[in-house]
Amino acid sequence: MVLIAGRRADKPVFNLVLIKPTHYDDEGYPIRWFRAAIPSNTLAALNSLAEDARRRLVLGPDIEVRIRTFDETNQRVRPERVIRMICRAGGRALIGLVGVQSNQFPRALGLARPFRAAGLPVCIGGFHISGCIAMLPEVPPEMVEAQALGISFFAGEAEGGRLDQVLRDAWNGALQPLYNHMNDLPALEAEPLPMLPRRHVRRIAHSFSSFDLGRGCPYQCSFCTIINVQGRKSRFRTPDDLEAAIRANWARGIRRFFITDDNFARNRNWEALFDRMIRLRQVDGIKLNLMIQVDTLCHRIPNFIDKAAQAGVRRVFIGLENINPDNLLASKKHQNKITEYRVMLQKWREHGMITYAGYITGFPGDSKDSILRDIEIIKRELPLDLLELFYLTPLPGSEDHRNLLQNGVWMDDDLNKYDLSHRVTHHPRMSDADWEGAYRAAWESFYSPDHIRTILRRAAANPNGRPRTIVIALLWFKLAVMFEGVHPLEGGALRRKSRRDRRSGLPRENPLAFYLRIAAEMVIKAGRYWSVFRSMQRILKNALAAPDRWTYADLAIAPAAPDELDHLDLYRVTNGGKAAVARKRRDDLLRAAAG
């Protein structure tokens, strides 16, 4: 028997430690915040599966399973303390580094080394492992390095009892080098829905939690890893699964959720799921605040946007990706039709949604001038609230990465940079400096004071608009890029750095110099933050008080004009745009003839 926290424990103990790693900034410090931007759905999923395994006594009735979860984006992970905790508890353990993306793999190894040095079993899973297993003929060097440390890998998804096997093997001291489930992705019906512990949700901005209602994507985008990791055959959860998860979270005071499906509009059960959420709102008073991800054709689905609004959707992320059809075709993004962008965004706007869009720079047809020209077109002609800019990145697990690797094209060997906000290869037409300059200039242009004023005027003129909420999101994005040097999706409130956590191979800074520098940075950033905040509050106040607030109009929010296909730059400055218009007119004629 061992003594634990002042009591005697009669059962053997198995310690399951689940860690979602962050990644390093350009100085080599883990990116960590007092409040992070988005929750980790993988951590939520593994936490629920582990709790379910514990309830089912998968290690037997005589073994006590203790689960501890860490999200390193908002919580410092100190391996030496975790090791001491495990030693005090006695028994055996498994350290699971979960949801590890390519840019997080170096940090995952940094965390794994002290655990392995202490003799603790470590298993790494996530998109990097799964993507490399799915797409590469050989194990890449970083995974070979991990294998040499005795680290195990998990490829695929852990539902369907797959986690049970890993837990039993870890308990028996027989962890396998690789658990490969890439050719056997599980069904999701009746599986435990992702659920974060309440303490994690409190560390997320606006107290968002997350769950998924479907996985897989039918499309073939060459830059995407999802189709090769989660498959092109979609798998879904049921409305009963959804209701159980919502009620459990509601009982814990959690009201806001990010539904992490890559494209909720292609979930064949979307209407039944929305109907269940609508019923919970109207009958049970469970009023949710939701964010979803959709494609650019979702507005064509009858009732989709109406029911989304009734269900509680308030924010929508749209994979716009680009406004040049030639670029979209080059990346196999065939489903995006630029002739649908305006009507789609205007429909979301009518329902009071805050719209986010991803936009990729660096397609083969891009130049510095064309990127900046296209950003101006978006600002002028599309009623979009927030734009998330990315470098075209050959992520391990994507078709693009495999093709570049097979053709011997240079790609940066530092995986930490594969976060979509660093350039990791060369462009066929632009110099490195031009591509990087265009990326920075695009951010500055979209989030310029003049365009922020335009966005807030559009929101203030909309009876269903939410300008006060939009200004907070705009502030978040602008500050993350301007002063924190990170992508807004990796941003947060109050950056936290720890001197001892610096990346292996970089010198540890002198304590006095480090803390003086951090203090100076905080003071300077606080002043800059305040200045930007005051400026944006003035813009908001003026938008709300404008004499023409309710009559304000500009090209982006103006109703569609009969001749706009001939006059908008969206359609006439590129050959791809002109071809898209020609296809639309041909399709309209065919539909008219058929009708």
C-alpha positions as CSV (number, residue, x, y, z in Angstrom):
1,M,0.0,0.0,0.0
2,V,1.1,3.6,-0.7
3,L,0.2,6.8,1.1
4,I,-1.4,9.4,-1.3
5,A,-2.4,12.9,-0.2
6,G,-2.9,11.9,3.4
7,R,-5.0,8.7,2.7
8,R,-4.2,5.1,2.1
9,A,-4.7,3.7,-1.4
10,D,-5.5,0.0,-1.5
11,K,-5.6,-0.2,-5.3
12,P,-2.7,-0.2,-7.8
13,V,-2.6,3.1,-9.7
14,F,-2.4,3.8,-13.4
15,N,-1.6,7.4,-14.2
16,L,-2.8,8.7,-17.6
17,V,-1.3,12.1,-18.5
18,L,-2.7,13.7,-21.6
19,I,-0.9,16.7,-23.0
20,K,-1.7,18.9,-25.9
21,P,1.6,20.6,-26.8
22,T,1.9,24.1,-28.1
23,H,4.8,25.2,-30.4
24,Y,7.7,27.5,-30.1
25,D,7.8,31.1,-31.2
26,D,10.6,32.6,-33.2
27,E,12.7,33.0,-30.1
28,G,12.3,29.4,-29.1
29,Y,9.8,29.9,-26.2
30,P,6.5,27.9,-26.1
31,I,3.5,30.1,-27.1
32,R,1.4,30.1,-24.0
33,W,-1.3,32.5,-22.7
34,F,-3.3,33.3,-19.7
35,R,-6.3,32.8,-21.9
36,A,-5.9,31.0,-25.3
37,A,-7.9,31.6,-28.4
38,I,-9.5,28.2,-29.2
39,P,-10.0,24.9,-27.3
40,S,-8.3,21.7,-28.3
41,N,-10.9,19.3,-29.6
42,T,-8.4,16.4,-29.6
43,L,-7.7,16.9,-25.9
44,A,-11.5,17.0,-25.3
45,A,-12.0,13.8,-27.3
46,L,-9.2,11.9,-25.6
47,N,-10.4,13.1,-22.2
48,S,-13.9,11.8,-22.9
49,L,-12.6,8.5,-24.2
50,A,-10.3,8.0,-21.2
51,E,-13.1,8.8,-18.8
52,D,-15.3,6.3,-20.6
53,A,-12.5,3.7,-20.4
54,R,-12.2,4.3,-16.7
55,R,-15.9,3.9,-16.2
56,R,-15.8,0.6,-18.1
57,L,-12.9,-0.6,-15.9
58,V,-10.8,-1.5,-19.0
59,L,-7.8,-2.3,-16.8
60,G,-9.9,-4.3,-14.4
61,P,-11.8,-3.5,-11.2
62,D,-8.7,-3.6,-9.0
63,I,-6.8,-0.8,-10.8
64,E,-7.4,2.9,-10.1
65,V,-7.0,5.0,-13.2
66,R,-6.1,8.6,-12.7
67,I,-6.4,11.1,-15.6
68,R,-4.6,14.4,-15.8
69,T,-5.0,16.7,-18.8
70,F,-2.9,19.7,-19.9
71,D,-3.4,22.2,-22.7
72,E,0.0,23.9,-23.1
73,T,-1.5,26.9,-24.9
74,N,-2.8,28.1,-21.6
75,Q,-1.0,26.0,-18.9
76,R,2.6,25.5,-18.3
77,V,3.7,21.8,-18.5
78,R,6.6,21.0,-16.2
79,P,7.7,17.5,-16.8
80,E,9.7,17.3,-13.6
81,R,6.6,18.0,-11.6
82,V,4.5,15.5,-13.5
83,I,7.2,12.9,-12.9
84,R,7.2,13.6,-9.2
85,M,3.4,13.4,-9.1
86,I,3.5,10.0,-10.8
87,C,6.3,8.8,-8.4
88,R,4.2,9.9,-5.4
89,A,1.1,8.2,-6.7
90,G,3.0,5.0,-7.4
91,G,1.8,2.5,-10.0
92,R,2.4,2.8,-13.7
93,A,1.8,5.6,-16.2
94,L,1.4,6.6,-19.8
95,I,2.2,10.1,-21.1
96,G,0.1,10.8,-24.2
97,L,1.1,13.8,-26.3
98,V,-2.2,14.3,-28.3
99,G,-3.3,16.2,-31.3
100,V,0.3,16.9,-32.3
101,Q,0.4,18.9,-35.5
102,S,3.5,19.3,-37.6
103,N,4.5,22.6,-36.1
104,Q,4.0,21.1,-32.6
105,F,6.2,18.1,-33.2
106,P,9.5,19.7,-32.0
107,R,7.8,20.9,-28.8
108,A,6.3,17.4,-28.3
109,L,9.8,15.9,-28.5
110,G,11.0,18.5,-26.1
111,L,8.4,17.4,-23.6
112,A,8.9,13.7,-24.2
113,R,12.6,13.6,-23.6
114,P,12.5,14.1,-19.8
115,F,9.7,11.6,-19.5
116,R,11.6,9.0,-21.4
117,A,14.7,9.8,-19.4
118,A,12.7,9.0,-16.3
119,G,11.7,5.6,-17.8
120,L,8.0,6.6,-18.4
121,P,6.3,5.3,-21.6
122,V,5.3,8.1,-24.1
123,C,2.9,7.9,-27.0
124,I,2.5,10.6,-29.6
125,G,-0.6,11.0,-31.8
126,G,-2.1,13.6,-34.0
127,F,-2.1,14.9,-37.6
128,H,1.6,14.8,-38.1
129,I,2.0,11.2,-37.2
130,S,-1.2,10.2,-39.1
131,G,-0.4,12.3,-42.1
132,C,3.1,11.0,-42.5
133,I,1.9,7.4,-42.1
134,A,-0.8,8.0,-44.7
135,M,1.2,9.8,-47.3
136,L,4.9,9.1,-47.1
137,P,6.7,5.9,-48.3
138,E,9.3,6.2,-45.5
139,V,9.2,7.4,-41.9
140,P,10.6,10.9,-41.8
141,P,13.7,11.8,-39.8
142,E,12.0,13.5,-36.9
143,M,9.9,10.3,-36.3
144,V,13.0,8.2,-36.6
145,E,14.5,10.4,-33.9
146,A,11.5,9.9,-31.7
147,Q,11.5,6.1,-32.2
148,A,15.2,6.1,-31.1
149,L,14.0,7.6,-27.8
150,G,11.6,4.7,-27.4
151,I,8.5,6.8,-28.1
152,S,5.4,5.0,-29.5
153,F,3.1,6.4,-32.2
154,F,-0.6,6.3,-32.6
155,A,-2.0,6.9,-36.2
156,G,-5.7,7.3,-36.8
157,E,-8.5,7.9,-34.3
158,A,-9.0,6.5,-30.8
159,E,-12.7,5.7,-30.8
160,G,-14.0,2.2,-31.3
161,G,-12.0,0.8,-28.4
162,R,-8.6,1.7,-29.8
163,L,-7.6,3.7,-26.7
164,D,-8.5,0.6,-24.6
165,Q,-5.7,-1.4,-26.3
166,V,-3.1,1.3,-25.7
167,L,-4.0,1.6,-22.0
168,R,-3.8,-2.1,-21.5
169,D,-0.5,-2.3,-23.3
170,A,0.9,0.6,-21.2
171,W,-0.3,-1.1,-18.0
172,N,1.4,-4.3,-19.0
173,G,4.6,-2.6,-20.0
174,A,4.1,-3.7,-23.6
175,L,3.5,-0.5,-25.5
176,Q,3.8,-1.1,-29.2
177,P,6.0,1.0,-31.4
178,L,3.1,1.9,-33.7
179,Y,-0.7,1.7,-33.5
180,N,-1.7,2.1,-37.0
181,H,-5.5,2.5,-37.6
182,M,-5.3,4.7,-40.7
183,N,-7.0,2.0,-42.8
184,D,-9.8,1.5,-40.3
185,L,-11.3,4.8,-39.3
186,P,-14.1,4.2,-36.7
187,A,-17.8,5.1,-36.8
188,L,-18.8,7.9,-34.4
189,E,-22.3,7.0,-33.5
190,A,-22.8,6.5,-29.7
191,E,-19.1,7.2,-29.0
192,P,-18.4,9.6,-26.2
193,L,-18.5,13.2,-27.4
194,P,-15.5,15.4,-26.8
195,M,-15.7,17.2,-23.5
196,L,-13.1,19.4,-21.8
197,P,-12.9,19.6,-18.0
198,R,-14.4,22.9,-16.7
199,R,-11.0,24.2,-15.6
200,H,-9.8,24.0,-19.2
201,V,-12.8,25.9,-20.5
202,R,-12.1,28.8,-18.1
203,R,-8.7,29.2,-19.7
204,I,-10.2,29.8,-23.2
205,A,-11.3,33.2,-24.3
206,H,-15.0,33.7,-23.9
207,S,-15.1,30.2,-22.2
208,F,-15.5,28.3,-25.5
209,S,-15.5,24.5,-25.5
210,S,-15.7,22.3,-28.5
211,F,-17.0,19.1,-30.0
212,D,-17.2,17.5,-33.5
213,L,-20.3,16.1,-35.1
214,G,-18.7,14.6,-38.2
215,R,-15.3,13.8,-39.6
216,G,-14.0,13.4,-43.1
217,C,-14.3,15.5,-46.2
218,P,-15.4,14.6,-49.7
219,Y,-13.3,17.2,-51.5
220,Q,-9.7,16.8,-52.8
221,C,-7.9,20.1,-52.0
222,S,-4.2,19.4,-52.5
223,F,-3.0,21.6,-49.6
224,C,-5.3,19.8,-47.1
225,T,-4.3,17.1,-44.6
226,I,-7.8,16.4,-43.4
227,I,-8.8,14.2,-46.4
228,N,-5.7,12.0,-45.8
229,V,-6.0,11.8,-42.0
230,Q,-9.8,11.7,-41.4
231,G,-10.6,10.3,-44.8
232,R,-12.8,11.4,-47.7
233,K,-15.8,9.3,-46.4
234,S,-17.7,11.3,-43.9
235,R,-18.7,9.8,-40.5
236,F,-21.3,11.3,-38.3
237,R,-22.7,11.5,-34.8
238,T,-26.4,11.4,-34.0
239,P,-28.8,14.1,-32.6
240,D,-29.0,12.0,-29.4
241,D,-25.2,12.2,-29.0
242,L,-25.4,15.9,-29.5
243,E,-28.1,16.5,-27.0
244,A,-26.3,14.4,-24.4
245,A,-23.1,16.4,-24.8
246,I,-25.0,19.8,-24.7
247,R,-26.9,18.9,-21.6
248,A,-23.8,17.7,-19.8
249,N,-21.9,20.9,-20.7
250,W,-24.9,23.1,-19.9
251,A,-25.0,21.5,-16.4
252,R,-21.5,22.7,-15.9
253,G,-22.2,26.2,-17.0
254,I,-20.7,25.9,-20.5
255,R,-22.7,27.8,-23.2
256,R,-20.3,28.5,-26.0
257,F,-19.1,25.9,-28.5
258,F,-16.9,25.6,-31.5
259,I,-18.2,22.8,-33.7
260,T,-14.9,21.7,-35.2
261,D,-16.3,19.8,-38.3
262,D,-14.1,20.9,-41.2
263,N,-17.3,21.5,-43.2
264,F,-20.6,21.3,-41.2
265,A,-22.6,22.0,-44.4
266,R,-21.6,18.6,-45.8
267,N,-22.8,16.7,-42.7
268,R,-25.7,14.8,-44.1
269,N,-27.4,15.1,-40.6
270,W,-27.0,18.8,-40.4
271,E,-30.8,19.5,-40.4
272,A,-31.6,16.9,-37.7
273,L,-28.7,18.3,-35.6
274,F,-29.9,21.9,-36.0
275,D,-33.5,20.9,-35.3
276,R,-32.4,19.3,-32.0
277,M,-30.5,22.4,-31.0
278,I,-33.5,24.6,-32.0
279,R,-35.8,22.4,-29.8
280,L,-33.3,22.6,-26.9
281,R,-33.4,26.4,-27.2
282,Q,-37.2,26.8,-27.6
283,V,-38.4,24.0,-25.3
284,D,-35.7,23.7,-22.6
285,G,-34.3,27.2,-22.7
286,I,-30.8,26.0,-23.5
287,K,-29.6,28.9,-25.6
288,L,-26.2,28.1,-27.2
289,N,-23.6,30.3,-28.8
290,L,-22.0,28.4,-31.7
291,M,-19.2,28.8,-34.2
292,I,-19.2,26.5,-37.3
293,Q,-17.0,26.0,-40.4
294,V,-18.7,25.7,-43.8
295,D,-17.9,25.8,-47.5
296,T,-18.8,28.6,-49.9
297,L,-21.8,26.8,-51.3
298,C,-23.7,26.2,-48.1
299,H,-26.2,29.0,-48.9
300,R,-27.5,26.9,-51.7
301,I,-28.8,24.3,-49.2
302,P,-32.4,25.1,-48.5
303,N,-33.0,26.4,-45.0
304,F,-29.3,25.9,-43.9
305,I,-28.6,29.4,-43.0
306,D,-32.0,30.0,-41.5
307,K,-31.7,27.0,-39.2
308,A,-28.1,27.8,-38.3
309,A,-29.3,31.1,-36.9
310,Q,-32.2,29.5,-35.1
311,A,-29.8,26.9,-33.6
312,G,-27.6,29.6,-32.1
313,V,-24.8,29.9,-34.7
314,R,-23.2,33.3,-34.3
315,R,-19.8,33.0,-36.0
316,V,-19.0,31.3,-39.3
317,F,-15.6,30.3,-40.7
318,I,-15.6,30.0,-44.5
319,G,-12.9,28.4,-46.5
320,L,-12.7,31.2,-49.1
321,E,-9.0,30.5,-49.8
322,N,-8.7,32.7,-52.8
323,I,-10.6,34.9,-55.3
324,N,-8.7,33.8,-58.4
325,P,-10.4,30.7,-59.9
326,D,-7.1,29.7,-61.6
327,N,-5.5,29.4,-58.1
328,L,-8.4,27.4,-56.8
329,L,-8.3,25.0,-59.7
330,A,-4.6,24.5,-59.3
331,S,-5.1,23.3,-55.7
332,K,-8.1,21.2,-56.7
333,K,-10.5,23.5,-54.8
334,H,-13.1,22.9,-57.5
335,Q,-16.0,23.5,-55.1
336,N,-15.3,27.2,-54.6
337,K,-17.2,29.4,-57.1
338,I,-16.3,33.0,-56.9
339,T,-19.6,34.0,-58.5
340,E,-21.3,32.7,-55.3
341,Y,-19.1,34.6,-52.8
342,R,-21.1,37.8,-52.6
343,V,-24.6,36.3,-52.3
344,M,-23.3,33.8,-49.8
345,L,-21.7,36.4,-47.5
346,Q,-24.7,38.7,-47.8
347,K,-27.0,35.9,-46.7
348,W,-24.9,35.2,-43.6
349,R,-24.8,39.0,-42.9
350,E,-28.6,39.3,-43.1
351,H,-28.8,36.8,-40.3
352,G,-26.4,38.8,-38.1
353,M,-23.5,36.3,-38.4
354,I,-19.9,37.3,-37.9
355,T,-18.0,35.9,-40.9
356,Y,-14.4,34.8,-40.9
357,A,-12.7,33.6,-44.0
358,G,-9.4,31.8,-44.6
359,Y,-7.3,33.2,-47.4
360,I,-4.1,31.6,-48.8
361,T,-1.2,33.5,-50.3
362,G,1.4,32.0,-52.5
363,F,-0.5,30.0,-55.1
364,P,1.6,29.4,-58.3
365,G,-0.2,32.2,-60.1
366,D,0.2,34.8,-57.4
367,S,2.6,37.7,-57.4
368,K,3.1,40.4,-54.8
369,D,1.1,42.8,-56.8
370,S,-1.8,40.4,-57.5
371,I,-2.0,39.4,-53.8
372,L,-2.4,43.1,-52.7
373,R,-4.8,43.8,-55.6
374,D,-7.0,40.9,-54.6
375,I,-7.0,42.0,-50.9
376,E,-8.3,45.4,-52.1
377,I,-11.0,43.7,-54.1
378,I,-12.1,41.7,-51.1
379,K,-12.2,44.9,-49.0
380,R,-14.3,46.7,-51.6
381,E,-16.6,44.1,-52.9
382,L,-17.2,41.3,-50.3
383,P,-19.0,42.0,-47.0
384,L,-16.5,40.0,-44.9
385,D,-15.8,40.8,-41.2
386,L,-12.5,39.0,-40.6
387,L,-9.8,37.6,-42.9
388,E,-7.3,35.0,-41.7
389,L,-4.3,35.0,-44.0
390,F,-2.0,32.0,-44.5
391,Y,1.0,31.0,-46.5
392,L,0.4,28.2,-48.9
393,T,2.2,25.5,-46.9
394,P,3.1,22.0,-47.9
395,L,1.9,20.4,-44.6
396,P,3.1,16.8,-44.0
397,G,0.1,14.6,-44.8
398,S,-1.0,16.7,-47.8
399,E,-0.7,15.9,-51.4
400,D,1.4,19.1,-51.9
401,H,4.0,18.0,-49.4
402,R,4.3,14.5,-50.9
403,N,4.7,15.9,-54.4
404,L,7.4,18.4,-53.4
405,L,9.2,15.7,-51.5
406,Q,9.1,13.3,-54.5
407,N,10.3,16.1,-56.8
408,G,13.2,17.1,-54.6
409,V,11.9,20.6,-54.1
410,W,13.4,22.5,-51.1
411,M,11.3,22.7,-48.0
412,D,12.4,24.0,-44.7
413,D,13.5,21.2,-42.3
414,D,12.3,23.0,-39.2
415,L,8.8,21.7,-38.5
416,N,8.2,24.4,-36.0
417,K,7.7,26.8,-38.9
418,Y,4.9,24.7,-40.5
419,D,2.2,26.8,-38.8
420,L,0.8,28.4,-42.0
421,S,2.3,31.8,-40.9
422,H,5.9,31.1,-41.9
423,R,7.2,30.6,-45.4
424,V,8.7,27.1,-45.7
425,T,9.4,26.8,-49.4
426,H,10.1,29.0,-52.4
427,H,7.6,30.4,-54.8
428,P,7.9,29.8,-58.6
429,R,7.3,33.5,-59.4
430,M,8.0,35.6,-56.3
431,S,11.3,36.1,-54.5
432,D,11.2,35.0,-50.8
433,A,11.2,38.7,-49.8
434,D,8.3,39.6,-52.1
435,W,6.2,36.7,-50.8
436,E,6.9,37.5,-47.2
437,G,6.3,41.2,-47.9
438,A,3.0,40.5,-49.6
439,Y,1.9,38.4,-46.7
440,R,2.7,41.2,-44.1
441,A,1.2,43.9,-46.3
442,A,-2.0,41.9,-46.8
443,W,-2.5,41.8,-43.0
444,E,-1.8,45.5,-42.7
445,S,-4.2,46.4,-45.5
446,F,-7.2,44.4,-44.3
447,Y,-6.8,45.6,-40.7
448,S,-6.0,49.2,-41.5
449,P,-8.0,51.9,-39.6
450,D,-9.8,52.8,-42.8
451,H,-11.0,49.3,-43.4
452,I,-11.9,48.6,-39.8
453,R,-14.1,51.8,-40.0
454,T,-15.8,50.3,-43.1
455,I,-16.4,46.9,-41.4
456,L,-17.9,48.6,-38.4
457,R,-20.1,50.9,-40.5
458,R,-21.4,47.9,-42.3
459,A,-22.2,46.1,-39.0
460,A,-23.8,49.2,-37.5
461,A,-26.1,49.6,-40.5
462,N,-27.3,46.1,-40.2
463,P,-30.4,45.7,-37.9
464,N,-29.1,42.2,-37.0
465,G,-25.4,43.3,-36.9
466,R,-23.2,43.1,-33.8
467,P,-20.7,45.8,-34.1
468,R,-19.6,45.7,-30.5
469,T,-18.8,42.0,-30.8
470,I,-17.0,42.5,-34.1
471,V,-14.8,45.2,-32.8
472,I,-13.5,42.8,-30.1
473,A,-12.7,40.2,-32.7
474,L,-11.0,42.9,-34.9
475,L,-8.9,44.0,-31.9
476,W,-7.9,40.5,-31.2
477,F,-6.7,39.9,-34.7
478,K,-4.9,43.2,-35.1
479,L,-3.0,43.0,-31.8
480,A,-1.9,39.4,-32.4
481,V,-0.3,40.2,-35.7
482,M,1.0,43.7,-34.9
483,F,2.5,43.2,-31.4
484,E,2.6,39.5,-30.6
485,G,4.0,38.2,-33.9
486,V,1.7,35.2,-34.0
487,H,-1.3,34.2,-36.1
488,P,-4.6,35.2,-34.4
489,L,-5.6,31.6,-34.2
490,E,-2.6,31.1,-32.0
491,G,-3.2,34.3,-30.1
492,G,-4.5,34.9,-26.6
493,A,-4.7,37.2,-23.7
494,L,-1.5,38.0,-21.7
495,R,1.5,36.2,-23.1
496,R,3.4,34.0,-20.6
497,K,7.0,33.0,-21.1
498,S,9.2,30.8,-19.0
499,R,12.9,31.1,-19.2
500,R,13.6,27.4,-18.5
501,D,11.3,26.2,-21.3
502,R,13.3,27.4,-24.2
503,R,13.8,25.1,-27.2
504,S,16.6,22.6,-26.9
505,G,19.8,23.9,-28.7
506,L,19.1,27.6,-27.9
507,P,21.0,29.2,-25.0
508,R,19.2,29.8,-21.7
509,E,19.0,33.5,-21.1
510,N,20.5,35.2,-18.0
511,P,17.7,35.5,-15.4
512,L,18.2,39.2,-14.9
513,A,18.3,40.1,-18.6
514,F,15.3,37.8,-19.3
515,Y,13.0,39.2,-16.7
516,L,14.0,42.8,-17.4
517,R,13.3,42.2,-21.1
518,I,10.0,40.6,-20.4
519,A,8.9,43.4,-18.1
520,A,9.9,46.0,-20.6
521,E,8.0,44.2,-23.4
522,M,4.9,44.0,-21.2
523,V,5.0,47.8,-20.5
524,I,5.6,48.7,-24.1
525,K,2.9,46.3,-25.4
526,A,0.4,47.6,-22.8
527,G,0.9,51.1,-24.1
528,R,0.5,50.0,-27.7
529,Y,-2.5,47.9,-26.8
530,W,-4.2,50.8,-25.1
531,S,-3.5,53.1,-28.0
532,V,-5.0,50.7,-30.5
533,F,-8.0,50.0,-28.2
534,R,-8.8,53.7,-27.8
535,S,-8.5,54.2,-31.6
536,M,-10.9,51.3,-32.3
537,Q,-13.3,52.4,-29.7
538,R,-13.5,55.9,-31.3
539,I,-14.1,54.3,-34.6
540,L,-16.9,52.2,-33.1
541,K,-18.4,55.1,-31.3
542,N,-18.5,57.2,-34.5
543,A,-20.0,54.3,-36.5
544,L,-22.8,53.9,-33.9
545,A,-23.4,57.7,-33.7
546,A,-23.2,58.4,-37.5
547,P,-26.3,60.4,-38.7
548,D,-26.5,58.0,-41.7
549,R,-25.9,54.9,-39.6
550,W,-29.0,53.0,-40.9
551,T,-28.8,54.2,-44.4
552,Y,-25.1,53.6,-44.9
553,A,-24.3,51.5,-48.0
554,D,-21.3,50.5,-50.0
555,L,-20.6,48.2,-52.9
556,A,-20.0,45.1,-50.7
557,I,-23.4,45.3,-49.0
558,A,-25.4,46.7,-51.9
559,P,-28.0,44.3,-53.4
560,A,-26.9,42.4,-56.4
561,A,-27.1,44.4,-59.6
562,P,-28.1,42.9,-62.9
563,D,-24.8,44.0,-64.5
564,E,-22.4,43.4,-61.7
565,L,-20.8,40.4,-63.4
566,D,-19.6,42.8,-66.1
567,H,-18.3,45.6,-63.8
568,L,-17.0,44.2,-60.5
569,D,-13.3,43.7,-60.3
570,L,-13.8,40.3,-58.6
571,Y,-14.9,39.0,-62.0
572,R,-13.0,41.0,-64.6
573,V,-9.3,41.4,-63.5
574,T,-8.3,37.8,-64.0
575,N,-8.8,35.4,-66.8
576,G,-10.1,32.9,-64.3
577,G,-12.7,35.4,-63.1
578,K,-13.9,36.0,-66.7
579,A,-14.1,32.3,-67.3
580,A,-16.1,31.8,-64.1
581,V,-18.6,34.4,-65.3
582,A,-18.9,32.7,-68.6
583,R,-19.6,29.3,-66.9
584,K,-22.2,30.9,-64.7
585,R,-24.0,32.4,-67.6
586,R,-23.9,29.1,-69.5
587,D,-25.2,27.3,-66.4
588,D,-28.0,29.8,-65.9
589,L,-29.1,29.4,-69.5
590,L,-29.1,25.6,-69.2
591,R,-31.2,25.8,-66.0
592,A,-33.6,28.3,-67.6
593,A,-34.0,26.0,-70.7
594,A,-34.6,23.0,-68.4
595,G,-37.1,24.9,-66.3
